[in-house]
C-alpha cells in the first residue's frame, strides 16, 4: 500500500496538483494527451481514452469541491478580518474549510488512483520517474523564495 501511495504522490506532483487550482478556471491539463507523455509512457489510444473518461467523470466533482473550498476560505477570511466571532465560531469555520479541502483531495486521489490502474506496471514506473524528473526541473527553475 505504501508503494501505491508513493506513486499517487508522484502523480499528484506531476499533474494532479494543478487540478484543484485550475478547477474553478476551466483549465484542464490533460497530460495523457501530451505527445511527451504518450511517447514516454507508451500510452495506447485505448489507455488515453480510458484516462480521459476517468478525468471527465471526475472533473465536475473537482470543480464543485474547489468552488466550495474557495467559498469557505473566503468566509473564514472575512470572519477573521472582522474579528468579532467567538473562538468556537472560528474553529467551526476552520473545520468546514479543512473538511472541504479533504473532500477535494479525496476526489483527486481517487481519480489519480483510477488513472494509475489503467497503466501497466512498467508505465507506472516510467510515470513515477517522469514525475520525479519534472519536480526536480521545477525546483531548479523555480527555487522556493524565502
Residue, then its C-alpha position, 0 to 999 in steps of 0.5 A: x500500500x505504501x508503494x501505491x501511495x508513493x506513486x499517487x504522490x508522484x502523480x499528484x506532483x506531476x499533474x494532479x496538483x494543478x487540478x484543484x487550482x485550475x478547477x474553478x478556471x476551466x483549465x484542464x491539463x490533460x497530460x495523457x494527451x501530451x505527445x511527451x507523455x504518450x511517447x514516454x509512457x507508451x500510452x495506447x489510444x485505448x489507455x488515453x481514452x480510458x484516462x480521459x473518461x476517468x478525468x471527465x467523470x471526475x472533473x465536475x466533482x473537482x470543480x464543485x469541491x474547489x468552488x466550495x473550498x474557495x467559498x469557505x476560505x473566503x468566509x473564514x477570511x472575512x470572519x477573521x478580518x472582522x474579528x468579532x466571532x467567538x473562538x468556537x465560531x472560528x474553529x467551526x469555520x476552520x473545520x468546514x474549510x479543512x473538511x472541504x479541502x479533504x473532500x477535494x483531495x479525496x476526489x483527486x486521489x481517487x481519480x489519480x488512483x483510477x488513472x494509475x490502474x489503467x497503466x501497466x506496471x512498467x508505465x507506472x514506473x516510467x510515470x513515477x520517474x517522469x514525475x520525479x524528473x519534472x519536480x526536480x526541473x521545477x525546483x531548479x527553475x523555480x527555487x522556493x523564495x524565502 
